[in-house]
Amino acid sequence: MKALIVDDEPLALIRMQKMLEHFGINDVISASNGKKAIELTEKYHPHIVFLDIEMPVLSGIEAAPLIHLKSPETKIIFCTAYDDFAIKAFDLSASDYLLKPITKDRLKQALDKVITPKVKSLSFQHGKNRASIPVTDIYCLYSEDKTTYMRCQIGTIIIDHSLVYLESKFPEIFTRVNRNALINSDELCGLQMEKSQAFAKLYNTNYQPKVSRRNIAKLKKILK
C-alpha cells in the first residue's frame, strides 16, 4: 500500500511517516505543496493521500478535486491544525479530517475507514485443481489416521495442512477442542453433554467434535 503525505512542514512529514510505519505502512512518498501532490498522484496512484490544507503554490482544498480527477480510487484524509475547513473537506469527499497534533489512536481510526481488511483464505487440493476458501467459511478441522479433514460449505475435504499449523496461522479463527480437532469459534452454538463427555455443537454441520475436559471452560467462555 502506497501513501502520499503532503505538508509544507518537514517535521510534520517526518512525524506522519513514522506514525504510518507504526501501522505497517512503509511505502510512503511525500510532497510539500498541492501542485506536487497532484503530479505524484498521477504518477503513483497512492491508496491514501494525507493532505495538509494551508500550503504554498496550491492549497489542499484546491488540490483535492484534482487529485480525485487524476486518481478516483485514491482516498484523501485532510490533516490540519484548524477545524475551519472541516465542512468544505467533506464536501470534497474526504475520507476523514484529522486535527493536528495527530495521535496514533486517531490515525488508526482514519486508517480503519480506508483500508479494507484482506479476507484470509486457505488453499487446498480439490481433485485435480488447487482451490481456496475463506477461513471464515470453515466449520471445523480434525485429524484421523494422520490425515487432516476440513468441514466447510463445499463438504468434507482432505487437506495437506496440520492442525498445529492451522491453529498457529489463524489463532483468531480457530479454537482447539481436543488434541485432534479445531473449531471455528463463530460456529460454536452450544455444548452437548453426554454422561462424562462433552461435544461441541456447531451451527452449520452435524459433526460434533469431542471436547476435552481442559477445554470445556474455554468454550463456555466463548458461548457467553
C-alpha positions, -999 to +999 in steps of 0.1 A: +000+000+000+014+034-010+007+065+010+014+101+000+020+127+027+015+163+016+027+190+041+050+221+038+065+214+072+094+189+071+089+179+107+052+171+101+062+149+072+087+130+093+063+126+122+035+113+099+058+089+082+070+074+115+033+070+126+024+052+094+054+029+098+040+020+133+009+007+115+029-012+089+027+013+060+062+017+048+057+026+011+055+063+016+062+093-007+059+130+002+052+164-013+055+199+001+026+215-018-007+207-036+008+210-071+035+184-064+009+162-048-012+162-080+019+152-100+028+123-077-008+111-076-010+109-113+023+090-114+019+066-085-019+064-078-014+061-040-040+043-019-042+072+006-032+109+005-027+127+038-033+163+027-024+194+046-047+224+038-027+256+041+003+252+018+021+274-007+016+271-045-016+252-042-036+245-010-050+212+000-086+223-006-076+234-042-056+202-048-082+177-036-106+177-065-077+175-090-063+145-070-096+128-073-097+136-110-062+120-116-069+090-093-105+085-084-097+054-062-073+074-040-086+082-005-080+117+009-075+123+046-071+160+054-046+169+081-046+204+096-042+224+127-075+242+120-111+229+121-125+258+100-123+237+068-140+205+080-173+211+062-155+220+030-133+190+033-162+165+035-179+184+006-148+173-014-155+136-004-127+134+021-125+101+040-115+118+072-104+151+087-075+149+113-067+178+136-030+183+145-013+172+166-025+138+154-025+109+178-019+073+169-054+063+181-070+090+159-048+080+129-058+043+134-095+053+133-089+071+100-069+042+085-096+017+095-120+037+074-100+035+042-082+001+045-103-029+036-091-059+055-080-088+033-101-119+036-079-147+049-081-179+029-069-214+030-057-232-002-061-269-007-061-295-035-096-303-047-095-331-072-071-321-100-074-284-091-059-261-065-087-243-047-091-218-018-118-210+007-122-181+032-112-194+066-144-179+080-163-205+058-146-234+075-167-251+102-141-273+119-109-293+112-099-326+126-073-353+121-077-391+118-050-416+110-025-388+102-050-372+078-065-337+083-101-332+073-119-298+068-156-295+071-168-264+052-195-251+028-185-274+000-184-306+021-156-326+039-122-321+022-089-337+029-062-310+032-025-311+034-020-288+065-016-300+101-038-288+129-008-273+146+000-252+115-037-241+111-040-232+148-009-210+147-017-195+113-053-184+123-055-182+161-083-156+159-105-180+139-099-215+152-101-228+188-088-262+198-113-285+214-091-316+217-057-327+205-073-338+172-098-311+164-102-274+159-135-255+155-143-221+140-151-201+172-180-183+154-196-217+145-199-228+182-236-227+192-236-250+223-222-279+243-237-313+242-232-332+275-234-370+274-225-386+307-190-375+314-183-364+278-188-330+261-192-324+224-191-291+205-224-282+187-218-262+155-243-241+135-237-255+100-226-291+105-240-321+123-204-332+132-198-327+169-161-330+179-154-342+213-143-315+238-115-325+262-121-317+299-094-290+299-111-271+271-147-270+284-143-238+303-127-221+273-158-230+251-182-219+278-165-185+278-169-182+240-206-190+244-212-162+269 
